[in-house]
Amino acid sequence: MDNGNVYNETTEPQAKPSRCFGCTLRHLWGWRLPAKALQVILSLLAVICEEMVENCINCGGLYFFEFISCAAFLLSLLILCVYCTNAYEVFGKDKV
């Protein structure tokens, strides 16, 4: 037996490390990419427009709109980042 190749038959080959931040558009093609990008832009625009309000009489609705528009911006940005990077493969289709 060759002393140099003792472990070659019993060990598993090393897996290639997956890059989590590689940019890919495999999962958002066609109309889905512009739709998600438009969703991010419009939700950011809603946050900006809400911040421009200086005075209000009954601010409860404005605070609710601020919360909803900020949450929509952050979640749509997260979804866009997950689908446009290799994180989709890292986490798996069932977890995404």
Backbone bond lengths (Angstrom), bond angles and torsions (degrees), N, CA, C in turn:
res aa  C-N    CA-C-N  psi(-1)  N-CA   C-N-CA  omega(-1)  CA-C   N-CA-C  phi
1 M - - - 1.439 - - 1.521 108.89 -
2 D 1.307 115.73 140.47 1.458 121.68 -179.02 1.523 108.75 -81.06
3 N 1.329 117.38 125.32 1.464 121.23 -177.50 1.532 112.09 -67.56
4 G 1.304 118.89 -25.26 1.460 121.49 -177.85 1.519 113.24 -75.63
5 N 1.338 118.45 -25.12 1.460 121.44 -175.94 1.531 112.27 -114.75
6 V 1.320 117.89 33.45 1.459 120.87 -177.29 1.527 111.33 -65.87
7 Y 1.327 117.84 -38.94 1.459 120.58 -173.11 1.526 114.23 -98.10
8 N 1.298 119.30 -0.51 1.453 120.66 -175.74 1.519 113.19 -64.19
9 E 1.310 118.96 -36.51 1.453 120.75 -175.62 1.521 112.57 -81.32
10 T 1.312 119.66 -21.00 1.458 121.08 -174.55 1.524 114.23 -103.45
11 T 1.298 118.50 -18.01 1.466 119.04 -178.08 1.522 110.94 -94.08
12 E 1.313 115.44 154.18 1.451 121.04 177.96 1.521 109.22 -84.55
13 P 1.318 116.92 147.51 1.465 118.38 176.06 1.520 110.33 -67.28
14 Q 1.317 115.47 149.57 1.455 119.96 -179.74 1.518 109.61 -71.00
15 A 1.316 114.54 133.43 1.455 119.91 178.32 1.521 109.32 -79.08
16 K 1.308 115.02 146.11 1.454 119.14 177.24 1.521 109.11 -71.08
17 P 1.311 118.03 135.05 1.465 118.63 178.18 1.524 110.10 -68.41
18 S 1.314 116.04 133.08 1.464 119.56 -179.52 1.518 109.15 -85.33
19 R 1.300 114.62 134.83 1.458 120.33 178.71 1.522 107.74 -86.11
20 C 1.308 115.98 124.32 1.454 120.23 -177.44 1.523 111.84 -83.07
21 F 1.315 118.32 -20.76 1.451 120.08 -174.01 1.513 113.06 -112.16
22 G 1.316 118.17 20.93 1.453 120.94 174.73 1.518 109.68 -74.22
23 C 1.289 117.57 136.96 1.461 121.46 -176.53 1.533 109.61 -88.01
24 T 1.315 115.69 129.27 1.454 121.39 178.37 1.529 108.85 -147.07
25 L 1.303 116.11 151.40 1.463 121.35 178.24 1.521 111.10 -118.16
26 R 1.329 116.97 24.57 1.460 121.19 -178.31 1.519 113.25 -64.64
27 H 1.323 117.33 -32.73 1.459 120.29 -173.62 1.520 112.72 -95.67
28 L 1.319 117.82 -15.35 1.466 121.36 176.70 1.513 107.94 -121.72
29 W 1.295 117.07 90.87 1.452 121.18 179.77 1.521 108.58 -124.76
30 G 1.280 115.43 162.64 1.457 120.59 179.97 1.521 111.16 73.28
31 W 1.308 116.41 -131.67 1.463 121.43 -176.61 1.515 112.68 -82.13
32 R 1.334 118.70 -12.09 1.460 121.44 -174.88 1.520 112.55 -69.84
33 L 1.332 118.35 -38.46 1.467 120.73 179.97 1.523 111.47 -65.80
34 P 1.338 120.17 -49.97 1.473 117.92 177.19 1.530 112.98 -63.11
35 A 1.328 117.66 -32.37 1.463 120.08 179.08 1.526 111.12 -66.74
36 K 1.339 117.52 -43.54 1.465 120.83 178.60 1.520 111.10 -68.21
37 A 1.330 117.59 -39.07 1.463 120.44 177.96 1.527 110.43 -65.17
38 L 1.329 117.46 -39.68 1.457 121.41 177.49 1.523 110.78 -66.05
39 Q 1.304 117.06 -36.15 1.463 121.17 177.61 1.523 110.54 -63.30
40 V 1.324 118.01 -42.88 1.465 121.62 178.37 1.522 110.14 -64.66
41 I 1.321 117.12 -44.98 1.469 121.09 -177.89 1.523 111.24 -64.57
42 L 1.326 117.54 -44.73 1.465 120.30 -178.74 1.530 112.36 -67.95
43 S 1.312 117.39 -37.04 1.463 118.85 178.04 1.528 110.84 -70.24
44 L 1.336 118.09 -34.53 1.467 120.40 174.39 1.520 110.12 -66.86
45 L 1.317 117.19 -39.73 1.458 120.94 177.24 1.530 110.99 -62.49
46 A 1.323 117.70 -37.29 1.462 121.17 176.97 1.520 111.07 -65.02
47 V 1.324 117.86 -39.95 1.464 121.02 177.50 1.522 110.15 -64.20
48 I 1.317 117.25 -44.03 1.463 121.38 -179.59 1.525 111.06 -64.51
49 C 1.332 117.20 -44.09 1.471 120.20 179.44 1.523 111.64 -64.41
50 E 1.306 117.22 -35.88 1.461 120.43 178.96 1.519 110.33 -67.38
51 E 1.320 117.83 -37.23 1.460 120.83 -179.57 1.520 112.66 -70.94
52 M 1.323 117.94 -15.54 1.458 120.74 -179.82 1.527 112.79 -80.81
53 V 1.335 116.97 -12.67 1.463 120.59 178.70 1.528 108.45 -73.14
54 E 1.354 115.76 122.65 1.460 119.74 -177.78 1.527 112.23 -96.04
55 N 1.317 117.33 -42.98 1.461 121.10 -177.11 1.522 109.62 -125.96
56 C 1.319 115.07 141.07 1.457 119.87 174.31 1.521 108.57 -146.24
57 I 1.316 116.41 150.67 1.467 121.23 -179.26 1.524 109.77 -87.28
58 N 1.319 116.35 -51.51 1.457 121.65 178.08 1.524 106.75 -116.03
59 C 1.311 117.54 100.94 1.466 121.90 -169.53 1.526 114.11 -91.04
60 G 1.299 118.85 0.10 1.465 120.59 -178.67 1.517 112.56 -60.26
61 G 1.330 116.30 -45.36 1.464 120.43 178.86 1.519 112.09 -66.40
62 L 1.330 116.01 -35.65 1.457 119.92 179.22 1.520 111.22 -67.53
63 Y 1.333 117.06 -40.25 1.466 119.98 177.43 1.524 111.55 -66.43
64 F 1.329 116.25 -37.47 1.459 120.02 176.95 1.534 110.30 -64.87
65 F 1.332 116.75 -43.09 1.456 120.63 177.48 1.521 110.90 -63.37
66 E 1.332 117.04 -37.67 1.461 120.64 177.69 1.526 110.85 -62.43
67 F 1.321 116.36 -44.76 1.461 120.60 179.30 1.526 111.44 -63.21
68 I 1.320 116.61 -46.02 1.464 120.72 -177.58 1.525 111.24 -66.63
69 S 1.332 117.37 -43.74 1.461 119.09 -178.07 1.526 111.83 -69.71
70 C 1.326 117.58 -36.15 1.471 119.98 177.08 1.527 110.69 -68.26
71 A 1.329 116.81 -42.19 1.465 120.22 177.79 1.524 110.87 -64.20
72 A 1.326 117.21 -40.02 1.465 120.42 178.45 1.516 110.80 -64.52
73 F 1.328 117.36 -39.64 1.463 120.40 178.55 1.522 110.91 -64.25
74 L 1.323 116.96 -49.01 1.466 119.80 -177.21 1.523 112.31 -65.65
75 L 1.322 117.48 -41.78 1.462 119.74 -179.28 1.524 112.05 -70.47
76 S 1.329 117.71 -39.29 1.464 118.80 178.67 1.528 111.16 -69.37
77 L 1.334 116.96 -33.09 1.459 120.07 175.09 1.525 110.79 -67.41
78 L 1.331 117.06 -39.80 1.466 121.00 176.96 1.521 111.22 -63.52
79 I 1.327 117.31 -43.94 1.464 120.97 179.27 1.522 110.53 -63.07
80 L 1.326 116.55 -42.28 1.464 120.29 179.18 1.521 110.74 -63.63
81 C 1.328 117.30 -40.37 1.466 120.27 179.20 1.525 111.95 -67.31
82 V 1.315 117.25 -40.03 1.467 119.95 -179.75 1.521 110.82 -66.30
83 Y 1.324 117.36 -43.59 1.460 120.16 -177.77 1.528 112.80 -74.95
84 C 1.315 118.87 -23.34 1.466 121.25 -177.62 1.519 112.88 -98.67
85 T 1.303 118.58 3.14 1.463 121.48 175.25 1.525 108.76 -121.71
86 N 1.307 115.73 179.75 1.461 120.28 178.82 1.522 112.20 -80.82
87 A 1.327 117.42 5.87 1.465 120.45 177.63 1.519 111.44 -63.35
88 Y 1.322 117.13 -25.63 1.466 121.27 177.86 1.530 110.23 -60.48
89 E 1.333 117.02 -43.12 1.465 119.90 178.30 1.521 111.93 -75.43
90 V 1.341 117.05 -33.08 1.461 120.24 -178.29 1.526 110.32 -66.52
91 F 1.335 117.57 -45.64 1.460 120.66 -178.52 1.510 112.61 -79.09
92 G 1.302 117.91 -29.60 1.455 122.65 -178.54 1.502 111.80 97.50
93 K 1.312 116.05 149.69 1.457 122.12 -175.88 1.522 112.23 -62.76
94 D 1.333 117.92 -38.50 1.458 120.47 -177.51 1.528 112.03 -70.91
95 K 1.330 119.41 -29.02 1.454 121.36 179.13 1.519 112.41 -82.73
96 V 1.320 117.58 -26.85 1.463 120.34 179.04 1.499 108.85 -75.15
